[in-house]
Amino acid sequence: MPIHLIIDGYNLLGVRGGLRGDVEAKREALIRDLAGYRQRKGHPVTVVFDGWRSGHPVERAEWREGLEVVYSRQGETADTVIKRLAERYGSDCAVVSSDHEIGNFARAHGSTVLTSGEFETRLQVSGARPAARKQEAEDDEPVRRDPKKKGNPRKLPKALRQKARQLKRF
């Protein structure tokens, strides 16, 4: 079953290079990239943008290039909308945001949480040629652990293994 992605739009734009300059053009480029990701991976995607300062009096959602694009209503932040969606979808969704409050809320409701940086890396890798992905995998160095610890030194800690398992779906 595909995992529904809920993305904090401006948070992801911040990771991509900031919100200076033509924000509208950057937002459109992000929507195009996410539409390509959705086509390649098959995950339903909802991207949420803030509209609390100069938005509409009601929450606005539109379908663009196969994505659901949601603008929060005036006076409401995107964080509130993301929390509401994470609560609705529960363990059937993954939340993409570097905001710790949103991440903790989503985890409490069973959602997978990816930071914007992690997702941006996945977004770039998914659009890369297969040869580039293979080269990238070969560049990974083995994990170095404290020599005083017992156990297999090549095995990642349990929390990191669980995170890696969750990320494989994306």
Beta strands, then each sheet from edge to edge (+ up, - down):
strand 1: 4-8
strand 2: 45-49
strand 3: 60-64
strand 4: 67-71
strand 5: 93-96
strand 6: 112-114
sheet 1: 3+ 4- 2- 1- 5- 6-
end
